[in-house]
């Protein structure tokens, strides 16, 4: 890490001044990431609440999560995965 800083100093990217523009820009990036992490946490809590509400009305949250995952995957990839699943299940005798 010290070598990286030395290289950046040599390239003029880091100065000894703590309040230089690079430090301010870095702080800005870090603060943006922190805000986004907070938003992500809030969204995760909202999603958990929706699954809890669905479960409370009789839906299976685990199955719902699987459907959400499948909907993210394109049709061709889903078909390929299903074919492999069927093949593997048949290979170990799980097919009726």
N, C-alpha and C positions, 0 to 999 in steps of 0.2 A: 504494500500500500504506500509506503514511504517513497518507493521508486516511482510509482505512478504520480504522486504529488510533485516529485522532483522533475519529472518529465513535463508535467503541466506547467510548472513554474518556468522551466526553460523555454517552453513554447509561448509564454506570456499569458497563459490561461488562468493562472492563480497568482495573486499578489499577497504580500504580507498584510495588506489592509483588510481587516475583517469585514469592513463595510463596503467593499468594492461591489461592482455590479454583478459579478459572478456569484458571490455569496448571496446577494439579494435574489438572484434568479433561482439559485438552488433552493433557498428557503421557500420561494413561491411554489416550486414544484412539489416540495415536501408537504407544504400546507394543502395543496390541491389533492395530493394522494390521501392525506389524512381526512379531508372532507369526503372524498369518494368512499373511503373505507367506512366512515360513519354512515353514509347513505346506503352502502352495501349491507351493513349490519341491520339497518332499519328495514330494508327491503326483504332480507332473509327472515326477519321477524314477521313481516306481513305475510310472506309466503307460508310460513309455519302456521300462522293464524288461519289462513284460507284452508290449508289441509286439515287443521283441527275442526274448523267449521264443517267441512265436507264429511269428516269422520263422524261428527256429531249428528249428521243427518243420515248416516248409514252407509256412506261410501267408504271403500277401502283405500286409504291414503297411499299405501305401498303400490297398489295397482295404478293409481292415478299418477304417481311419480314415474312409473314405467312408461305410461302412455305419453307423458310430457317428454320424456327422454326419446321415445320412438318418433314423436312428431318433429323433434329437432333433426333427426337423421333422414337423409334423402331416401326415397323409395327404393332405389336400386341397392343401396347399402343395407337397408332393412331386409330386403328379399335375400340378399347374399347371407346375412347373419342367420336368418331363419332357416335357410337351406343347410347351413353348417350345423345349426342346432339340431335339426331333424336328423341329419346324417350321424352326428355324434350320439344322439339318443338311441338311434337304431343300432349303432355299433355296440352299445352296452346293454341292449335288450330292454330299453324303456318304452318302446313303441308297442301299443296294444294291437 
